[in-house]
């Protein structure tokens, strides 16, 4: 998709009229050359071979586009561009309750979640600290905030399942993990912005209320992005009994809304990967209006090379 452009000097775009004038002039000459109604035709044939109209049109077209690109560059265009944030801390919070054994997401919910989470860690800007928190009936900071992506991924690989689900406790522990982020050497008293990415396939059945925890996150300026993970038909076997493990979308949506984050749903590995890619862009980048003059200058150079090669091809005599 072509980005919407603004210009620091929009008045300079009037120079595009020169390009339009050159284009009209060429069309007039080309028309006379083809009709044979002007004595200019014989002179033009000495410069522009009649037997290469396609090369001639392509060369002139490339020249006109190069001139257009130069005029746009001269007007100093700006566009909304994703720019990596300099510093932040992201807590990846994963539900490790026994319902994550369900195989409705192949090969299982937990295995797919582990692979996608590791990919997500690699998507974040290198300057971001990343922490890993797990929750079931209890919670654990598996990896404190660190720049070491390998350490976080090894912690993800070591996840073990346990009974019960305490989403609220998972949020509180994630907030505690954010406090462990190393200070910025240049601004030691300024806390880095933080975000929690919480994946769960169930609902709170132990511990403090998740809505209250979400409000605590909001009070600290920490959005919680929730991922409702699994299909409506998911199930596990407990002591030989088939137990349904549907996702509680309502609770996770409420957590995201209260905290100022956003709720997502994933019913497959591809869904989960797509969500993590979206979240990586959302929490890892700011969209800023930046000058993109260099892009149009480079385009003009490329088009000039094409036009030049076309002219050389027209003028050269091949053996």
C-alpha atoms as a printed R data frame, in Angstrom:
    type eleno elety resid chain resno       x       y       z
1   ATOM     1    CA   UNK     A     1   0.000   0.000   0.000
2   ATOM     2    CA   UNK     A     2   1.349   3.442  -0.946
3   ATOM     3    CA   UNK     A     3   1.715   5.660   2.147
4   ATOM     4    CA   UNK     A     4  -0.086   8.998   2.292
5   ATOM     5    CA   UNK     A     5   2.413  11.786   1.677
6   ATOM     6    CA   UNK     A     6   2.694  15.298   3.038
7   ATOM     7    CA   UNK     A     7   5.253  17.852   1.908
8   ATOM     8    CA   UNK     A     8   7.443  20.341   3.739
9   ATOM     9    CA   UNK     A     9   7.414  22.553   0.612
10  ATOM    10    CA   UNK     A    10   4.217  21.697  -1.306
11  ATOM    11    CA   UNK     A    11   4.572  24.819  -3.484
12  ATOM    12    CA   UNK     A    12   7.499  23.210  -5.256
13  ATOM    13    CA   UNK     A    13   5.146  20.622  -6.768
14  ATOM    14    CA   UNK     A    14   4.163  23.264  -9.323
15  ATOM    15    CA   UNK     A    15   7.392  22.251 -11.059
16  ATOM    16    CA   UNK     A    16   5.537  19.138 -12.179
17  ATOM    17    CA   UNK     A    17   4.021  21.390 -14.862
18  ATOM    18    CA   UNK     A    18   7.454  21.414 -16.515
19  ATOM    19    CA   UNK     A    19   7.373  17.624 -16.648
20  ATOM    20    CA   UNK     A    20   3.883  17.751 -18.120
21  ATOM    21    CA   UNK     A    21   5.081  20.266 -20.723
22  ATOM    22    CA   UNK     A    22   7.980  18.026 -21.747
23  ATOM    23    CA   UNK     A    23   5.585  15.090 -22.053
24  ATOM    24    CA   UNK     A    24   3.240  17.075 -24.290
25  ATOM    25    CA   UNK     A    25   6.165  18.267 -26.416
26  ATOM    26    CA   UNK     A    26   7.336  14.691 -26.915
27  ATOM    27    CA   UNK     A    27   3.847  13.522 -27.868
28  ATOM    28    CA   UNK     A    28   3.617  16.269 -30.476
29  ATOM    29    CA   UNK     A    29   6.994  15.331 -31.967
30  ATOM    30    CA   UNK     A    30   6.134  11.637 -31.927
31  ATOM    31    CA   UNK     A    31   2.851  12.362 -33.711
32  ATOM    32    CA   UNK     A    32   4.600  14.348 -36.425
33  ATOM    33    CA   UNK     A    33   7.227  11.673 -36.824
34  ATOM    34    CA   UNK     A    34   4.627   8.968 -37.373
35  ATOM    35    CA   UNK     A    35   2.417  10.999 -39.705
36  ATOM    36    CA   UNK     A    36   5.158  12.216 -42.009
37  ATOM    37    CA   UNK     A    37   3.546  15.667 -42.272
38  ATOM    38    CA   UNK     A    38   6.579  17.616 -41.166
39  ATOM    39    CA   UNK     A    39  10.079  18.118 -42.490
40  ATOM    40    CA   UNK     A    40  11.225  17.658 -38.895
41  ATOM    41    CA   UNK     A    41  10.620  13.938 -39.358
42  ATOM    42    CA   UNK     A    42  13.806  13.441 -41.388
43  ATOM    43    CA   UNK     A    43  15.888  15.229 -38.761
44  ATOM    44    CA   UNK     A    44  14.380  13.246 -35.906
45  ATOM    45    CA   UNK     A    45  15.122  10.005 -37.705
46  ATOM    46    CA   UNK     A    46  18.826  10.799 -37.415
47  ATOM    47    CA   UNK     A    47  18.549  10.905 -33.589
48  ATOM    48    CA   UNK     A    48  15.653   8.601 -32.774
49  ATOM    49    CA   UNK     A    49  15.602   5.483 -34.979
50  ATOM    50    CA   UNK     A    50  12.229   4.758 -36.502
51  ATOM    51    CA   UNK     A    51  12.703   1.045 -36.106
52  ATOM    52    CA   UNK     A    52  12.713   1.184 -32.266
53  ATOM    53    CA   UNK     A    53   9.494   2.935 -31.173
54  ATOM    54    CA   UNK     A    54   9.097   0.762 -28.067
55  ATOM    55    CA   UNK     A    55  12.634   1.526 -26.833
56  ATOM    56    CA   UNK     A    56  12.076   5.188 -27.611
57  ATOM    57    CA   UNK     A    57   8.828   5.362 -25.629
58  ATOM    58    CA   UNK     A    58  10.301   3.446 -22.683
59  ATOM    59    CA   UNK     A    59  13.355   5.702 -22.560
60  ATOM    60    CA   UNK     A    60  11.298   8.875 -22.651
61  ATOM    61    CA   UNK     A    61   8.804   7.444 -20.146
62  ATOM    62    CA   UNK     A    62  11.603   6.561 -17.722
63  ATOM    63    CA   UNK     A    63  13.064  10.052 -18.148
64  ATOM    64    CA   UNK     A    64   9.713  11.687 -17.389
65  ATOM    65    CA   UNK     A    65   9.192   9.509 -14.311
66  ATOM    66    CA   UNK     A    66  12.709  10.338 -13.119
67  ATOM    67    CA   UNK     A    67  11.952  14.064 -13.477
68  ATOM    68    CA   UNK     A    68   8.690  13.573 -11.585
69  ATOM    69    CA   UNK     A    69  10.459  11.741  -8.780
70  ATOM    70    CA   UNK     A    70  13.082  14.506  -8.540
71  ATOM    71    CA   UNK     A    71  10.386  17.170  -8.255
72  ATOM    72    CA   UNK     A    72   8.650  15.180  -5.497
73  ATOM    73    CA   UNK     A    73  11.993  14.799  -3.696
74  ATOM    74    CA   UNK     A    74  12.614  18.560  -4.058
75  ATOM    75    CA   UNK     A    75   9.290  19.184  -2.287
76  ATOM    76    CA   UNK     A    76  10.641  17.151   0.678
77  ATOM    77    CA   UNK     A    77   7.887  14.542   1.207
78  ATOM    78    CA   UNK     A    78   7.043  13.094   4.613
79  ATOM    79    CA   UNK     A    79   5.135   9.910   5.458
80  ATOM    80    CA   UNK     A    80   4.052   7.934   8.501
81  ATOM    81    CA   UNK     A    81   6.847   5.414   9.074
82  ATOM    82    CA   UNK     A    82   7.269   2.717  11.750
83  ATOM    83    CA   UNK     A    83  10.309   3.601  13.878
84  ATOM    84    CA   UNK     A    84  11.719   1.171  16.480
85  ATOM    85    CA   UNK     A    85  11.272   2.385  20.020
86  ATOM    86    CA   UNK     A    86  14.547   2.949  21.795
87  ATOM    87    CA   UNK     A    87  13.692   1.175  25.023
88  ATOM    88    CA   UNK     A    88  10.857  -0.806  26.614
89  ATOM    89    CA   UNK     A    89  10.162  -3.961  28.588
90  ATOM    90    CA   UNK     A    90   7.769  -6.642  27.361
91  ATOM    91    CA   UNK     A    91   6.538  -9.411  29.639
92  ATOM    92    CA   UNK     A    92   5.438 -12.556  27.838
93  ATOM    93    CA   UNK     A    93   2.903 -14.162  30.188
94  ATOM    94    CA   UNK     A    94   1.808 -17.714  29.361
95  ATOM    95    CA   UNK     A    95  -0.917 -19.877  30.853
96  ATOM    96    CA   UNK     A    96   0.558 -23.277  31.795
97  ATOM    97    CA   UNK     A    97  -2.609 -24.832  33.194
98  ATOM    98    CA   UNK     A    98  -3.308 -28.456  32.282
99  ATOM    99    CA   UNK     A    99  -5.889 -27.451  29.697
100 ATOM   100    CA   UNK     A   100  -2.937 -26.403  27.528
101 ATOM   101    CA   UNK     A   101  -2.463 -30.129  26.802
102 ATOM   102    CA   UNK     A   102  -5.437 -29.962  24.451
103 ATOM   103    CA   UNK     A   103  -4.581 -30.967  20.895
104 ATOM   104    CA   UNK     A   104  -7.199 -28.833  19.168
105 ATOM   105    CA   UNK     A   105  -4.221 -26.678  18.144
106 ATOM   106    CA   UNK     A   106  -1.640 -29.035  16.613
107 ATOM   107    CA   UNK     A   107   0.509 -30.560  17.938
108 ATOM   108    CA   UNK     A   108  -0.887 -29.211  21.236
109 ATOM   109    CA   UNK     A   109  -1.786 -25.832  22.633
110 ATOM   110    CA   UNK     A   110   1.328 -25.591  24.777
111 ATOM   111    CA   UNK     A   111   3.797 -26.733  22.109
112 ATOM   112    CA   UNK     A   112   2.386 -24.366  19.502
113 ATOM   113    CA   UNK     A   113   2.382 -21.544  22.051
114 ATOM   114    CA   UNK     A   114   6.036 -22.186  22.888
115 ATOM   115    CA   UNK     A   115   7.166 -22.041  19.263
116 ATOM   116    CA   UNK     A   116   5.157 -18.893  18.505
117 ATOM   117    CA   UNK     A   117   6.371 -17.179  21.692
118 ATOM   118    CA   UNK     A   118  10.011 -17.818  20.750
119 ATOM   119    CA   UNK     A   119   9.404 -16.339  17.314
120 ATOM   120    CA   UNK     A   120   7.762 -13.317  18.950
121 ATOM   121    CA   UNK     A   121  10.775 -12.736  21.180
122 ATOM   122    CA   UNK     A   122  12.994 -12.552  18.087
123 ATOM   123    CA   UNK     A   123  10.648 -10.044  16.421
124 ATOM   124    CA   UNK     A   124  11.080  -7.393  19.123
125 ATOM   125    CA   UNK     A   125  13.702  -4.639  18.766
126 ATOM   126    CA   UNK     A   126  17.108  -5.645  20.146
127 ATOM   127    CA   UNK     A   127  17.014  -2.803  22.683
128 ATOM   128    CA   UNK     A   128  13.903  -4.228  24.386
129 ATOM   129    CA   UNK     A   129  14.146  -6.166  27.618
130 ATOM   130    CA   UNK     A   130  11.967  -9.284  27.591
131 ATOM   131    CA   UNK     A   131  10.677 -11.234  30.596
132 ATOM   132    CA   UNK     A   132   8.792 -14.518  30.850
133 ATOM   133    CA   UNK     A   133   6.064 -15.166  33.426
134 ATOM   134    CA   UNK     A   134   3.964 -18.320  33.725
135 ATOM   135    CA   UNK     A   135   0.794 -18.947  35.669
136 ATOM   136    CA   UNK     A   136  -1.437 -21.859  36.547
137 ATOM   137    CA   UNK     A   137  -2.634 -22.159  40.148
138 ATOM   138    CA   UNK     A   138   0.635 -20.440  41.065
139 ATOM   139    CA   UNK     A   139   2.849 -17.995  39.206
140 ATOM   140    CA   UNK     A   140   6.544 -17.781  38.432
141 ATOM   141    CA   UNK     A   141   8.984 -15.339  36.880
142 ATOM   142    CA   UNK     A   142  10.784 -17.783  34.630
143 ATOM   143    CA   UNK     A   143  13.086 -15.110  33.207
144 ATOM   144    CA   UNK     A   144  13.615 -11.601  34.576
145 ATOM   145    CA   UNK     A   145  13.751  -8.755  32.030
146 ATOM   146    CA   UNK     A   146  16.828  -9.235  29.869
147 ATOM   147    CA   UNK     A   147  18.292  -8.455  26.480
148 ATOM   148    CA   UNK     A   148  19.446 -12.077  26.198
149 ATOM   149    CA   UNK     A   149  16.943 -13.591  23.785
150 ATOM   150    CA   UNK     A   150  18.533 -17.018  24.110
151 ATOM   151    CA   UNK     A   151  17.894 -17.098  27.872
152 ATOM   152    CA   UNK     A   152  14.222 -16.211  27.380
153 ATOM   153    CA   UNK     A   153  13.761 -18.861  24.697
154 ATOM   154    CA   UNK     A   154  15.407 -21.515  26.847
155 ATOM   155    CA   UNK     A   155  12.986 -20.596  29.625
156 ATOM   156    CA   UNK     A   156  10.084 -20.958  27.188
157 ATOM   157    CA   UNK     A   157  11.304 -24.428  26.245
158 ATOM   158    CA   UNK     A   158  11.322 -25.460  29.925
159 ATOM   159    CA   UNK     A   159   7.624 -24.793  30.609
160 ATOM   160    CA   UNK     A   160   5.741 -27.425  32.605
161 ATOM   161    CA   UNK     A   161   1.984 -27.706  33.079
162 ATOM   162    CA   UNK     A   162   0.185 -27.552  36.436
163 ATOM   163    CA   UNK     A   163  -3.443 -27.474  37.679
164 ATOM   164    CA   UNK     A   164  -5.755 -24.418  37.969
165 ATOM   165    CA   UNK     A   165  -5.722 -20.991  36.318
166 ATOM   166    CA   UNK     A   166  -4.982 -17.689  38.042
167 ATOM   167    CA   UNK     A   167  -5.082 -14.975  35.389
168 ATOM   168    CA   UNK     A   168  -5.223 -12.183  37.952
169 ATOM   169    CA   UNK     A   169  -2.157 -13.507  39.768
170 ATOM   170    CA   UNK     A   170  -0.383 -13.802  36.435
171 ATOM   171    CA   UNK     A   171  -0.941 -10.089  35.811
172 ATOM   172    CA   UNK     A   172   0.276  -9.104  39.284
173 ATOM   173    CA   UNK     A   173   3.411 -11.205  38.866
174 ATOM   174    CA   UNK     A   174   4.005  -9.668  35.437
175 ATOM   175    CA   UNK     A   175   3.864  -6.211  37.027
176 ATOM   176    CA   UNK     A   176   6.422  -7.406  39.587
177 ATOM   177    CA   UNK     A   177   8.633  -8.618  36.731
178 ATOM   178    CA   UNK     A   178   8.570  -5.167  35.149
179 ATOM   179    CA   UNK     A   179  10.102  -3.744  38.328
180 ATOM   180    CA   UNK     A   180  13.156  -5.936  37.752
181 ATOM   181    CA   UNK     A   181  14.003  -4.281  34.434
182 ATOM   182    CA   UNK     A   182  17.519  -2.785  34.488
183 ATOM   183    CA   UNK     A   183  17.588   1.032  34.547
184 ATOM   184    CA   UNK     A   184  18.590   3.071  31.538
185 ATOM   185    CA   UNK     A   185  22.214   4.172  32.105
186 ATOM   186    CA   UNK     A   186  21.452   7.554  30.532
187 ATOM   187    CA   UNK     A   187  18.210   8.102  32.494
188 ATOM   188    CA   UNK     A   188  18.372   5.881  35.613
189 ATOM   189    CA   UNK     A   189  15.385   7.534  37.286
190 ATOM   190    CA   UNK     A   190  13.090   7.202  34.274
191 ATOM   191    CA   UNK     A   191  11.237   3.868  34.087
192 ATOM   192    CA   UNK     A   192  11.027   2.285  30.679
193 ATOM   193    CA   UNK     A   193   7.558   1.823  29.164
194 ATOM   194    CA   UNK     A   194   6.215  -1.680  29.618
195 ATOM   195    CA   UNK     A   195   3.582  -3.992  28.189
196 ATOM   196    CA   UNK     A   196   2.223  -7.431  29.073
197 ATOM   197    CA   UNK     A   197   1.381 -10.011  26.404
198 ATOM   198    CA   UNK     A   198  -0.859 -12.542  28.155
199 ATOM   199    CA   UNK     A   199  -1.903 -15.814  26.514
200 ATOM   200    CA   UNK     A   200  -4.534 -17.987  28.153
201 ATOM   201    CA   UNK     A   201  -6.951 -20.743  27.161
202 ATOM   202    CA   UNK     A   202  -9.115 -20.712  30.257
203 ATOM   203    CA   UNK     A   203 -10.658 -18.585  32.969
204 ATOM   204    CA   UNK     A   204  -9.741 -17.609  36.489
205 ATOM   205    CA   UNK     A   205 -10.671 -20.272  39.046
206 ATOM   206    CA   UNK     A   206  -8.217 -19.345  41.804
207 ATOM   207    CA   UNK     A   207  -6.487 -16.256  43.139
208 ATOM   208    CA   UNK     A   208  -7.287 -12.574  42.906
209 ATOM   209    CA   UNK     A   209  -9.773 -11.140  40.437
210 ATOM   210    CA   UNK     A   210  -8.379 -10.505  36.959
211 ATOM   211    CA   UNK     A   211 -10.362  -7.277  36.497
212 ATOM   212    CA   UNK     A   212  -8.806  -5.821  39.640
213 ATOM   213    CA   UNK     A   213  -5.373  -6.851  38.394
214 ATOM   214    CA   UNK     A   214  -6.084  -5.212  35.036
215 ATOM   215    CA   UNK     A   215  -6.981  -1.976  36.810
216 ATOM   216    CA   UNK     A   216  -3.690  -2.154  38.723
217 ATOM   217    CA   UNK     A   217  -1.889  -2.496  35.386
218 ATOM   218    CA   UNK     A   218  -3.748   0.499  33.993
219 ATOM   219    CA   UNK     A   219  -2.859   2.564  37.067
220 ATOM   220    CA   UNK     A   220   0.801   1.821  36.356
221 ATOM   221    CA   UNK     A   221   0.460   2.655  32.667
222 ATOM   222    CA   UNK     A   222   0.993  -0.940  31.551
223 ATOM   223    CA   UNK     A   223  -1.416  -2.212  28.864
224 ATOM   224    CA   UNK     A   224  -2.258  -5.920  28.866
225 ATOM   225    CA   UNK     A   225  -2.673  -7.441  25.418
226 ATOM   226    CA   UNK     A   226  -4.580 -10.702  25.787
227 ATOM   227    CA   UNK     A   227  -4.708 -13.682  23.449
228 ATOM   228    CA   UNK     A   228  -7.679 -16.022  23.845
229 ATOM   229    CA   UNK     A   229  -6.097 -19.259  22.713
230 ATOM   230    CA   UNK     A   230  -7.855 -22.440  21.595
231 ATOM   231    CA   UNK     A   231 -11.034 -23.637  19.877
232 ATOM   232    CA   UNK     A   232 -14.538 -24.072  21.317
233 ATOM   233    CA   UNK     A   233 -14.218 -27.841  20.902
234 ATOM   234    CA   UNK     A   234 -10.979 -28.250  22.861
235 ATOM   235    CA   UNK     A   235 -10.844 -30.984  25.507
236 ATOM   236    CA   UNK     A   236  -8.442 -32.951  27.700
237 ATOM   237    CA   UNK     A   237  -8.707 -36.213  29.636
238 ATOM   238    CA   UNK     A   238  -8.553 -36.090  33.423
239 ATOM   239    CA   UNK     A   239  -8.379 -39.553  35.037
240 ATOM   240    CA   UNK     A   240  -9.948 -41.059  31.930
241 ATOM   241    CA   UNK     A   241 -12.788 -38.545  31.780
242 ATOM   242    CA   UNK     A   242 -13.095 -36.221  28.802
243 ATOM   243    CA   UNK     A   243 -13.206 -32.628  30.064
244 ATOM   244    CA   UNK     A   244 -14.114 -29.710  27.735
245 ATOM   245    CA   UNK     A   245 -11.670 -26.764  27.901
246 ATOM   246    CA   UNK     A   246 -13.309 -23.875  26.018
247 ATOM   247    CA   UNK     A   247 -11.765 -20.401  26.014
248 ATOM   248    CA   UNK     A   248 -13.289 -17.666  28.159
249 ATOM   249    CA   UNK     A   249 -13.253 -14.789  25.659
250 ATOM   250    CA   UNK     A   250 -15.284 -12.484  27.901
251 ATOM   251    CA   UNK     A   251 -12.766 -12.430  30.756
252 ATOM   252    CA   UNK     A   252  -9.773 -11.801  28.509
253 ATOM   253    CA   UNK     A   253 -11.636  -9.073  26.621
254 ATOM   254    CA   UNK     A   254 -12.463  -7.387  29.933
255 ATOM   255    CA   UNK     A   255  -8.833  -7.542  31.067
256 ATOM   256    CA   UNK     A   256  -7.624  -5.953  27.837
257 ATOM   257    CA   UNK     A   257 -10.282  -3.237  27.905
258 ATOM   258    CA   UNK     A   258  -9.693  -2.240  31.531
259 ATOM   259    CA   UNK     A   259  -5.917  -2.170  31.203
260 ATOM   260    CA   UNK     A   260  -5.882  -0.192  27.960
261 ATOM   261    CA   UNK     A   261  -4.633  -3.074  25.819
262 ATOM   262    CA   UNK     A   262  -6.341  -5.110  23.130
263 ATOM   263    CA   UNK     A   263  -7.814  -8.617  22.989
264 ATOM   264    CA   UNK     A   264  -7.010 -11.121  20.227
265 ATOM   265    CA   UNK     A   265  -8.205 -14.635  19.448
266 ATOM   266    CA   UNK     A   266  -6.163 -17.518  18.056
267 ATOM   267    CA   UNK     A   267  -7.531 -20.902  17.037
268 ATOM   268    CA   UNK     A   268  -4.487 -22.140  15.100
269 ATOM   269    CA   UNK     A   269  -0.731 -21.813  14.928
270 ATOM   270    CA   UNK     A   270  -1.010 -19.444  11.955
271 ATOM   271    CA   UNK     A   271  -3.474 -17.273  13.903
272 ATOM   272    CA   UNK     A   272  -1.074 -17.113  16.825
273 ATOM   273    CA   UNK     A   273   1.922 -16.227  14.667
274 ATOM   274    CA   UNK     A   274  -0.045 -13.493  12.915
275 ATOM   275    CA   UNK     A   275  -1.123 -12.013  16.252
276 ATOM   276    CA   UNK     A   276   2.415 -12.030  17.597
277 ATOM   277    CA   UNK     A   277   3.617 -10.263  14.435
278 ATOM   278    CA   UNK     A   278   0.944  -7.603  14.940
279 ATOM   279    CA   UNK     A   279   1.868  -7.213  18.595
280 ATOM   280    CA   UNK     A   280   5.578  -6.943  17.776
281 ATOM   281    CA   UNK     A   281   4.801  -4.005  15.490
282 ATOM   282    CA   UNK     A   282   2.411  -2.481  18.004
283 ATOM   283    CA   UNK     A   283   4.607  -2.587  21.112
284 ATOM   284    CA   UNK     A   284   7.977  -2.418  19.354
285 ATOM   285    CA   UNK     A   285   7.468   0.495  17.008
286 ATOM   286    CA   UNK     A   286   6.092   4.014  17.001
287 ATOM   287    CA   UNK     A   287   4.490   5.422  13.866
288 ATOM   288    CA   UNK     A   288   6.108   8.797  13.273
289 ATOM   289    CA   UNK     A   289   5.971  11.275  10.425
290 ATOM   290    CA   UNK     A   290   9.440  11.265   8.897
291 ATOM   291    CA   UNK     A   291  10.975  12.781   5.785
292 ATOM   292    CA   UNK     A   292  11.274  10.282   2.912
293 ATOM   293    CA   UNK     A   293  13.099  12.457   0.381
294 ATOM   294    CA   UNK     A   294  15.829   9.853  -0.011
295 ATOM   295    CA   UNK     A   295  13.336   7.261  -1.300
296 ATOM   296    CA   UNK     A   296  12.278   9.459  -4.200
297 ATOM   297    CA   UNK     A   297  15.848  10.531  -4.935
298 ATOM   298    CA   UNK     A   298  16.835   6.858  -5.167
299 ATOM   299    CA   UNK     A   299  13.845   6.148  -7.410
300 ATOM   300    CA   UNK     A   300  14.870   9.039  -9.680
301 ATOM   301    CA   UNK     A   301  18.394   7.635  -9.917
302 ATOM   302    CA   UNK     A   302  17.118   4.176 -10.842
303 ATOM   303    CA   UNK     A   303  14.796   5.594 -13.507
304 ATOM   304    CA   UNK     A   304  17.608   7.748 -14.892
305 ATOM   305    CA   UNK     A   305  19.779   4.662 -15.282
306 ATOM   306    CA   UNK     A   306  16.953   2.907 -17.160
307 ATOM   307    CA   UNK     A   307  16.461   5.934 -19.408
308 ATOM   308    CA   UNK     A   308  20.200   6.173 -20.049
309 ATOM   309    CA   UNK     A   309  20.454   2.528 -20.996
310 ATOM   310    CA   UNK     A   310  17.556   3.007 -23.384
311 ATOM   311    CA   UNK     A   311  19.244   5.940 -25.096
312 ATOM   312    CA   UNK     A   312  22.504   3.994 -25.408
313 ATOM   313    CA   UNK     A   313  20.597   1.081 -26.901
314 ATOM   314    CA   UNK     A   314  18.981   3.360 -29.467
315 ATOM   315    CA   UNK     A   315  22.232   5.081 -30.450
316 ATOM   316    CA   UNK     A   316  24.556   2.081 -30.534
317 ATOM   317    CA   UNK     A   317  25.245   0.042 -33.652
318 ATOM   318    CA   UNK     A   318  25.366  -3.616 -32.763
319 ATOM   319    CA   UNK     A   319  27.498  -5.964 -34.903
